[in-house]
């Protein structure tokens, strides 16, 4: 098994520069613990804040060193959730989709690393202003909620900004990273590691129904859509500017573009959505994964995913990282490394 050392691994005491995304409902304690045991850092998904569920998931982590992530605008409605979670001494707390300022002091007092997930440069500046230890630059390829920036251009822009204004801050890339090529690319773009969601959503430890796992194996990268219909069906009012990437299916084909009609029929469609989700029906509810679906052809243990991702990344960095051009000579397309 290869090791890949970066500023992130040294700062957080990891073997691999990989964090699991704190995916609401899917990223439980078993997944977080498996990623941490494999050498990364697993984050439990705090989601919209169910205190009983969170206690169960920290118990499922069985004392493994893990972190936790929250939807920031939702956490503001129940700030005691953070207080309760910090009693478990998480290694890191990730905040995303809202102003982190109300929670920074409490996180720091608990000696947890502050991770701020950002979807645009305004979010990045806010994160640096509060002294985030880690910034996550999330591209729109990611599953679940996000915004509009693409990973390939957003990550290096954030890397340049951090280098100029807060060089001690660590940077993670997120969005569409599903194998070792994506991890290697993240490092080449200037990140210190990667936050991995969809690829670990497709793991045996993830709290995902078998029917939804079958769906991701059958879906390619074209098979998702950014939309608000899942939030409408769940009656969750997300802030303007954020949409969710979910699988294209009968549910999205019926309602994407007909949001007003869905809202009018919510008394009927809301229960149908929730029933289908519980049943693992992959056609009539939201199935929450991103464009990395096109890189996934099996549901595997999280440790195998992390270790293979790192092994592949090392091979690609060794193969391409030292490539040079002969001075004064052009390299043709046929000669370029592939």
C-alpha positions in Angstrom: 0.0 0.0 0.0 1.4 3.4 -1.0 1.5 6.4 1.2 0.9 9.9 0.0 2.2 12.6 2.3 1.0 16.2 2.0 0.6 19.2 4.3 -2.8 17.8 5.2 -1.5 14.4 6.4 1.2 16.1 8.5 -1.2 18.6 10.1 -4.0 16.1 10.8 -1.8 13.1 11.6 -3.2 11.0 8.7 -1.6 8.4 6.4 -3.6 9.5 3.4 -4.9 12.9 2.2 -8.5 11.8 2.0 -11.5 12.9 4.0 -15.0 11.4 3.6 -17.7 13.9 3.0 -20.2 14.3 5.8 -23.1 13.1 3.7 -26.5 13.6 5.4 -28.2 10.3 6.2 -25.5 8.3 4.3 -22.3 9.2 6.1 -22.8 7.5 9.4 -20.4 6.3 12.1 -19.4 3.0 10.5 -18.3 4.8 7.3 -16.5 7.5 9.1 -14.7 5.0 11.2 -13.7 2.8 8.2 -12.2 5.8 6.4 -10.2 6.8 9.5 -9.0 3.2 10.0 -7.9 3.2 6.4 -5.7 6.2 7.0 -7.9 9.1 6.1 -10.4 11.0 8.2 -14.0 10.1 8.2 -16.7 12.7 8.9 -20.1 11.9 10.2 -22.9 13.7 8.4 -24.8 15.9 10.9 -27.4 16.7 8.2 -30.4 18.7 9.4 -29.7 17.8 13.1 -31.2 14.7 14.7 -29.6 14.4 18.1 -30.6 10.8 18.6 -29.2 9.8 15.2 -25.9 11.6 15.9 -25.5 9.9 19.2 -26.1 6.5 17.5 -23.5 7.3 14.8 -20.8 8.3 17.3 -21.5 5.1 19.1 -21.2 3.2 15.7 -17.8 4.9 15.2 -16.7 2.8 18.3 -14.2 5.3 19.6 -12.4 5.8 16.2 -11.0 9.2 15.6 -13.6 10.9 13.4 -15.1 14.3 12.6 -18.5 15.6 11.9 -20.1 18.0 9.4 -23.2 20.3 9.6 -25.4 22.2 7.2 -24.7 25.6 8.8 -28.0 27.4 8.2 -29.8 24.4 9.7 -27.4 24.2 12.7 -28.3 27.8 13.6 -31.8 26.6 14.3 -30.5 24.1 16.9 -27.1 25.2 18.1 -27.2 22.8 21.0 -26.5 20.0 18.5 -22.9 21.3 18.2 -22.5 21.5 21.9 -23.6 17.9 22.3 -21.4 16.6 19.4 -18.3 18.4 20.8 -18.6 16.2 23.9 -17.4 13.4 21.7 -14.2 15.3 20.9 -14.4 15.1 17.1 -11.1 15.7 15.3 -12.7 18.2 13.0 -16.0 20.0 12.4 -17.0 20.9 8.9 -19.5 23.7 8.3 -21.1 24.3 4.9 -23.8 26.4 3.3 -23.9 29.3 5.7 -22.0 31.8 7.9 -19.6 29.9 10.1 -19.1 32.8 12.5 -21.6 31.8 15.2 -19.8 28.5 15.8 -16.1 29.2 15.5 -15.3 30.0 19.1 -17.0 26.9 20.4 -15.3 24.6 17.9 -11.9 26.1 18.7 -12.5 25.8 22.5 -13.1 22.1 21.9 -9.7 21.8 20.1 -11.3 20.6 16.9 -10.1 21.6 13.5 -12.5 24.0 11.7 -13.3 22.9 8.1 -15.3 25.3 5.9 -16.7 24.0 2.7 -17.0 26.8 0.1 -18.8 27.0 -3.2 -17.6 30.4 -4.4 -14.9 33.0 -3.7 -17.1 34.9 -1.3 -17.4 31.8 0.9 -13.6 31.3 0.7 -13.0 34.9 2.0 -15.5 34.3 4.8 -13.7 31.1 5.8 -10.3 32.8 5.8 -11.7 35.7 7.8 -12.7 33.3 10.6 -9.4 31.5 10.5 -10.6 28.1 9.1 -7.9 25.4 9.4 -9.1 23.8 6.2 -11.0 25.2 3.2 -12.9 22.8 0.9 -13.4 24.1 -2.6 -16.5 22.2 -3.8 -17.3 22.0 -7.5 -20.7 21.6 -9.0 -19.9 18.0 -10.0 -20.5 17.0 -6.4 -23.5 15.0 -5.4 -26.0 16.6 -3.0 -26.1 20.3 -2.5 -23.7 22.8 -4.1 -23.6 25.7 -6.4 -22.2 26.5 -9.9 -18.4 26.6 -9.9 -16.5 23.7 -11.6 -13.8 21.9 -9.7 -11.2 22.2 -12.4 -11.0 26.0 -12.3 -12.3 26.7 -8.8 -9.7 24.7 -6.9 -6.6 26.4 -8.4 -8.2 29.8 -8.0 -8.8 29.1 -4.3 -5.2 27.7 -4.1 -3.8 31.0 -5.5 -5.9 33.1 -3.1 -4.9 31.1 -0.1 -1.2 31.2 -1.1 -1.4 35.0 -1.2 -3.6 35.7 1.8 -3.5 32.7 4.3 -0.7 30.3 3.3 -1.0 28.3 6.5 -4.6 27.3 5.5 -5.1 23.8 4.1 -7.1 23.2 1.0 -9.2 20.2 -0.1 -10.8 19.7 -3.5 -14.3 18.3 -3.8 -16.6 17.5 -6.6 -16.3 14.7 -9.1 -13.3 13.0 -7.4 -13.9 9.3 -7.7 -10.6 7.6 -8.2 -6.8 8.0 -8.0 -6.7 10.2 -11.0 -9.0 12.7 -9.3 -6.9 12.7 -6.2 -3.7 13.2 -8.1 -5.4 16.0 -10.1 -6.5 17.6 -6.9 -2.9 17.8 -5.7 -1.7 19.1 -9.1 -4.4 21.8 -8.9 -2.9 23.0 -5.6 -5.0 21.2 -3.0 -3.5 19.3 -0.1 -6.0 16.5 -0.4 -9.6 15.6 -1.4 -13.0 15.4 0.2 -14.7 12.4 -1.3 -18.4 11.9 -1.3 -20.0 9.9 -4.1 -17.3 7.3 -4.3 -17.7 6.6 -0.6 -21.5 6.8 -0.8 -21.0 3.7 -3.0 -19.4 1.8 -0.1 -20.6 -1.1 1.9 -20.5 0.9 5.1 -22.6 3.8 3.8 -26.2 4.1 5.1 -27.6 3.7 1.6 -30.5 1.4 0.5 -29.5 -1.5 -1.7 -31.8 -0.2 -4.4 -30.0 3.1 -4.5 -26.6 1.4 -4.6 -27.8 -0.7 -7.6 -28.8 2.6 -9.3 -25.4 4.2 -9.0 -23.6 1.2 -10.5 -26.1 1.4 -13.4 -25.7 5.2 -13.9 -23.0 7.1 -15.8 -21.8 10.6 -15.4 -24.6 12.0 -17.6 -27.2 10.5 -15.3 -27.5 13.3 -12.8 -29.1 16.7 -12.7 -28.9 19.8 -10.5 -32.4 20.6 -9.3 -34.5 21.8 -6.4 -37.3 19.3 -6.7 -36.1 17.0 -4.0 -36.0 19.8 -1.5 -39.5 20.9 -2.5 -40.8 17.3 -2.1 -39.1 17.1 1.3 -40.4 20.6 2.2 -36.9 21.8 3.2 -36.4 25.4 2.3 -32.8 25.8 1.2 -31.2 29.2 0.8 -31.2 30.7 -2.7 -28.2 29.8 -4.8 -27.9 26.2 -3.8 -29.3 23.2 -5.7 -28.9 19.5 -5.3 -27.3 17.1 -7.7 -29.3 13.8 -7.8 -29.9 11.0 -10.2 -32.0 11.5 -13.2 -35.1 9.3 -12.8 -38.8 9.2 -13.2 -39.2 11.7 -10.3 -36.9 14.3 -11.8 -38.3 13.8 -15.3 -41.8 14.5 -14.0 -41.1 17.5 -11.8 -37.8 19.2 -12.8 -39.0 22.4 -14.6 -42.5 22.0 -13.0 -41.6 23.1 -9.5 -44.6 25.3 -8.9 -46.9 22.4 -9.8 -45.0 20.2 -7.4 -45.5 22.7 -4.6 -49.2 22.8 -5.3 -49.4 19.0 -5.0 -47.1 18.6 -2.0 -49.8 17.1 0.2 -49.8 14.1 -2.1 -46.3 14.1 -3.6 -44.4 14.7 -0.3 -45.5 11.4 1.3 -44.9 9.6 -2.0 -41.4 10.9 -2.1 -40.6 9.8 1.5 -42.2 6.4 1.1 -40.2 5.8 -2.1 -37.0 6.9 -0.4 -37.5 4.5 2.6 -38.3 1.7 0.2 -35.1 2.2 -1.8 -37.1 3.0 -4.9 -34.5 4.6 -7.2 -37.1 6.0 -9.7 -39.6 7.9 -7.6 -37.4 9.8 -5.0 -34.1 11.6 -4.8 -31.0 9.4 -5.2 -28.2 11.5 -3.9 -24.9 11.1 -5.9 -22.8 13.1 -8.2 -21.1 12.9 -11.6 -18.4 10.5 -10.2 -21.1 7.9 -10.7 -19.6 7.3 -14.1 -16.4 6.0 -12.4 -18.2 3.5 -10.2 -19.0 -0.1 -11.2 -19.1 -1.8 -7.8 -20.1 -1.3 -4.1 -16.9 -1.9 -2.1 -15.6 -1.6 1.5 -14.5 2.0 2.2 -10.9 0.9 3.1 -10.5 -0.7 -0.3 -11.7 2.4 -2.0 -9.4 4.7 -0.1 -6.3 2.5 -0.5 -6.9 2.0 -4.2 -7.4 5.7 -4.7 -4.1 6.5 -3.0 -2.2 3.7 -4.9 -3.6 5.0 -8.2 -2.8 8.6 -7.3 0.8 7.8 -6.5 1.3 5.9 -9.8 -0.2 8.8 -11.8 1.9 11.4 -9.9 5.1 9.3 -10.5 4.2 8.8 -14.2 3.3 12.4 -15.1 4.6 14.6 -12.3 8.2 14.4 -13.6 7.4 14.8 -17.3 9.6 17.3 -19.0 9.8 18.8 -22.5 13.1 19.0 -24.4 14.1 22.7 -24.5 13.2 24.3 -27.8 11.1 21.3 -28.9 7.4 21.0 -29.2 5.6 17.8 -28.1 3.0 16.5 -30.5 -0.3 15.2 -29.4 0.8 11.7 -30.3 3.9 12.1 -28.0 2.1 13.6 -25.1 1.7 11.5 -21.9 -1.7 9.8 -21.6 
